Amino acid sequence: MRVLLDECIDRRLAKDIEGHDVVTVPQAGWAGIKNGDLLRLAQERFDVFITADRNVSFQQHLPRFTIAVIVLEAPTNRLKDLRPLLPQLQQILPLAPKGEVRRVSR
């Protein structure tokens, strides 16, 4: 799957997401772009958008986008708090429905 990792997540997590083509928002050249515009751009090149922004589902009308959104819910967005979520993330990545949000938490 083609995965876009939000800039609020430590970029080093991209290397830990195995079996998928993972690109960070800055690598895509989209740093600083707000979520609505970012999702509009991302849906053209990616299957899944991973973020730690818990409000994305309230701020955006996700069914209008053809990209799945996964929200990582950890105490902080530091790598040490996100890494324990990787096994669950790896399981739901291929199943994440487009236009919907899935949450991954401990």
Secondary structure, 3 states (H helix, E strand, C coil): CEEEECCCCCCCHHHHCCCCEEEEHHHHCCCCCCHHHHHHHHCCCCCEEEECCCCHHHHCCHHHCCCEEEEEECCCCCHHHHHHHHHHHHHHHHHCCCCCEEEEEC
